[in-house]
Amino acid sequence: MSSFIFFLIPIGLAATAIILGVGIFSLAKGGAFAKENGNKLMRLRVAAQAVTIGLMMLFLLLIGQAGS
């Protein structure tokens, strides 16, 4: 189980980085896309970050229990 979560963490990190990159690029460029989707992208980034941090915490919990 912990190895499965270990492989999900980089996916969460990549998703967070991609969403952040798209959000920053769209806000820097401006235009209609930025006005319509800027807040949505930043909220999505926060959600992706929360999920990734939760996966990290779960992974640490699981490997801590396996070591005992």
Buried (B, 14 or more C-beta within 10 A) or exposed (E): EBEEBBEBBEEBBEBBEEBBEBBBEBBEEEEEBBEEBBEEBBEBBEEBBEBBEEBBEBBEEBEEEEEE
